[in-house]
Structures are given as structure tokens and as C-alpha cells.
Amino acid sequence: MCGIVGYLGHNEAVPVLINGLKRLEYRGYDSAGIAVLNDSGIDVVKEVGKIRNLETVLAAGAPKGTIGIGHTRWATHGQPNQVNAHPHSDQSGNIVLIHNGIIENYTVLKKILQNKGHEFKSDTDTEIIAHLVEENYNGDMEKAFRESLLRLEGTYGIALITNHEPGKIFVARKGSPIVIGVGENEFFVASDVTPLVPYTRNVFYLEDDEMAVISESGIITKTIHNKTIEKKLEKVTFDLEAIEKEGYDHYMLKEIFEQPKTIMDCMRGRIMREEGLVKLGGLRDIENKLINANKIYFTASGTSWHAALIGEYLIEEYCRIPVEVEYASEFRYRNPIIRSDEIVIAISQSGETADTLAALREGKHKGATVLGIVNTVGSTIARETDAGVYIHAGPEIGVASTKAFTSQVTAILLITLMIARRKHMSVVQAKQLIDELLRLPENVEKILAQNDKIKEMADIYRNEKNFLYLGRGYNFPVALEGALKLKEISYIHAEGYPAAEMKHGPIALIDENMPVVFIATKDAIYDKVISNIEEVRARKGRVIIVASEGDTKIAKYGDHVIYIPESSQALSPLLTVIPLQLLAYHIAVLRGCNVDQPRNLAKSVTVE
Ligand code: G6P
């Protein structure tokens, strides 16, 4: 997804912009560009592909100046090419801007502007904003900017510089995050805090329909309806080291290996073992509503949706509250029946996914209490929910989600325990689950210790064209997640199914060329999964099994078996998913894929 940076201060802008853009690379992009303001006007440099392409051009002569903006573009309107890359300018070249989001009424506006003589160079929706501001400019840039924003339908995060008022950066937000950093006589703009942290930890966020005018003398913040507003500075507390690779080859591998810690971080300070209680500060005010809820909706996208499916199994089993899990993209448009005594829980790593945000707003609009299970602190979903639980997994840079998934499931387990204990769960039963939760980090370590063995397996399967992942009960969502991980990063076609459902279709695909990954841990439906494995073997399918430690009989059923520590059914997804993450990772690396930034995918999908 696109990234924005901006700088106004006393240092050269280009290095600050380039460093900032690099820190936003994890969001996914296909072109990058900068614009710098100086005495001779505004210099724009943009290139297709990686930031290093832009750097190569800049090495031959970077524009000088202490005010500038930079952008990484993830194409939505028009091909990823140099013309469509940001920054974009007006007809005269005096107004230059960058934009995240989508302008929905851009075709109408474009027509109006064309009729007034404006000529457009690109296929983007963004370019019309620059022309619109030009059209509205009458000696007062702030007014022209504001009036233009009022004409835009859709979403935007915008940063604009202009020769008309050269000492300023104009920014605005509707739907696409904008954070402003305040340093010593210098100011920074970005779409999240990561580019700002090397320079300042004092920041504030623009809310929807807010704008700011940044100049040497300070920042003026207003609504786009011209009402002056006061913004409070917040301190960014996370550590920059947390977003570096720490010696791992890829962020994804680092994040997989972080899971013993991140699972623990999610539980830290929230469990009172002796009383068998869970305290979640973020839910305190709505705890009673949650306990008395007649129904809970989980809504999410991608990997977060798989965590939601596990949530359905957990809450229905332990809390006896009916749960529905909905893809956010469907929920937002299908006019769901939601009552005021129901709860909508949005799950999102980034807290910015457009569909999930829209689904949550739909729930709110219908009167439900809306909660968030979110990783990114201060993100839009976190701010728009009535209450919520942060998963505290730290920044997740690899586009394919790993540690956020296990922390989401951990957070749902904590919510489950909190509700169940208030309803009918005994202290003894709660303590059993809590003890198992507390053993999770150590058990995850035991699985991670098998990394080399999983890598050897990956080598055997690296050239396959298809994979099937099968699991039942709590491990059906894990089968879906295992398949998603593989397809996201290795581009091998993979499908996840409930194991028993295989005979209703996927079984037709099975022959000696079809590897099938089974999750067959020792639980109530173990024998049934074994029967499903036999069905695959009878058709010469190759079988990889994730099984429980100490299961001596399983080896004969599989070509390869990965053993994981025994656990209760409810907690098993937090273990079974780990070898599947590693398998996908190693297959992708062996195939030479860019695991941290897979093609066509974005970390934070802030468009529909
Ligand atoms: C994108 C990412 C996925 C993620 C999904 C939902 O598709 O590539 O890894 O699971 O968005 O993102 P969220 O931030 O809402 O959890």
C-alpha cells in the first residue's frame, strides 16, 4: 500500500525522504518518487520499481532543498509506470502533491477540469487533485486546498508543496493515515510512525477530515471545514530495533522466531493465575455487555479472518455465545441483521484494512458495541472501536502475517477465558487452560528447534505445483492458514479444506503429484483424521503430517511427520500453525521468491 513521507526543516530533504521511504517499503509498492522545493522551483524525480532505482537517479544529482515530499505507490488507477508514479503536479507545475487512497469521483472531476482546459499526463486519480487545487487557487493556498478537499469523494492522505507559498507543506487526511512528527525546528510527515522514529518520538495523528499547514513557524491544524483544532503530541514508545531484521535473512523468519516472545507479550500482565482470572484493561468498560451478548460477530480479512474462525470455535465452546465469522468485505455490503445487544469484533493486524474498517463502521451504525483486536497502536480501527485488546506483537514487516496471527489467537483465548470465568467456568478449569497458555512459549520453541528438518522437507517439495491442507475442528482454520501462507509467498497453488470435506471434491485431485498436509494431533477426532489420511494414501497422494509428540503409530501413515508438543484442542492451533509457517517460508526461499514482499500483495490494504 502507498507510503507518504514529508520533511520541512534545516537539513537537506532528500536523505530524510529516502530513508523514510525505505522504512515504508514493507507496505508494498511498485514505484517511488520525491519532490523538493528550492529557490528555482520544485524538482520532481520518480522511478518505477524499487527505491534503489530512484537512488541511482538521485546519485547523479539530487535536488537541493530543505522542504520535500516522497511517496511509494501501490497501483490502483493506471499501470505502475513512471508517469503514474507520484508526486503529481498541476498544469503549471507550481503545485506538487502525493496521495494515498482512492478518489472515487475522479472521473467526474477530471471531465469538469478538462472542460476548463486542464490537460492530464497520467491515468491516476491523484493528478486531478493537483489540478483542482490549481483551479481553486486565488492567492490563498490554504483556502484552495481546503475547498478542493471538500470536492473529493473517497479516501485520501495528501501532502502538498507549492511555489505559490514555498515555505509550507499542506497535509490532509480522510481514510488514509497521516502522522506528523515534531522535532527541533523541523517537521516530518508520514503514513505511519516508522519513518519518523529516527528523528523524533513526538507525534500527532490527523483524524478524518482534518488538515494541517506546516511551516517553519509551526503547525496550524484545522478541520477541512475551517474550524481550528488543537492537537496533542503523543510519545512513540516502541523501539526502532524492533523493526530491524536482527540477523535473520528475512523479516518473516525473524517474526516466526519471535513467536515465543510475542505470545508471551500478549498475555503479560493480563493473567491472574491463582484466581484463574484474566483482566483486559481495554475491555473493562464493556465487560458486562460482552458477557451478556446474545451474539458475537467476528469480522476480518486474510489471516486475521482465520484467527476469527478459531475464535468462533473457542467462544462457542467455552462461553456458549453464538458466533458468526464474516469476511469484512462481505459484511460491509450485505446489510447484516445486527442488534444492539450484539457485539462486532474487528480483528486486524494493521488496524487500517479498508474492508475491516467499513465492516466495523457498519456494525456501529446498526447500534452494536464494536470492539477491536488490533496490533498497530493508534491505528484507525483501534481508535474507532468502543473498546478493544491490543495484541502487542510489535511491528510486523513481512507482508505474510505470522506472529500477528498467533497473538490474535492468544488474545481471543484471553477474551474467551475472561467471559467463560464470569459465566460458568470453574477456577480449576481456568487454571488448567492458563497453565497451558503459560507453557506455550516453551512449546513453540520446541517446534522452532525443528527448523532445519522442516527446511530439508521443503527442499523435497519445492517444485510442486499444488498442495492440499487438511484439518478438522480447531485445526480446520489452521489448514486454511497453512495454504494461504504457501500461496502468498511461494506462488504455489494451495487449498485448505476441512479434512472430511475432501471426499466431496478435492479427492478427485489426488494422485502421486499431490502433496497433502494433514494436521492430525491427538484429540477427539484423531481417528477420523487418520481415516482421511488413509483415503489419500489409497490414491497415492504424498502425505505430510503435523502430529502430537509421542504418537508412535502415526509415522507409518506419512511420508514426513513433524511432531509438536501435546496440547488441548483449544490451544493446538497456536502450535500446529508454526511448522506450516516454516514450511511455506522455506519452500518460498528455495524457489527464489521475495518472501517479505510477495508480488501483488500489500501489508496494509487501505483500499477496497
Ligand atoms: C493483507 C495482508 C495479509 C493480512 C490482510 C488483513 O492482505 O497481506 O497478511 O492478513 O491484509 O490485514 P489486517 O491488517 O487487517 O490484519
Residues whose N, C-alpha, C, O or C-beta is under 5 A from the ligand:
A	BS01	G6P	S301 G302 T303 S304 I347 S348 Q349 S350 G351 T353 T356 V399 A400 S401 L601 A602 K603 V605
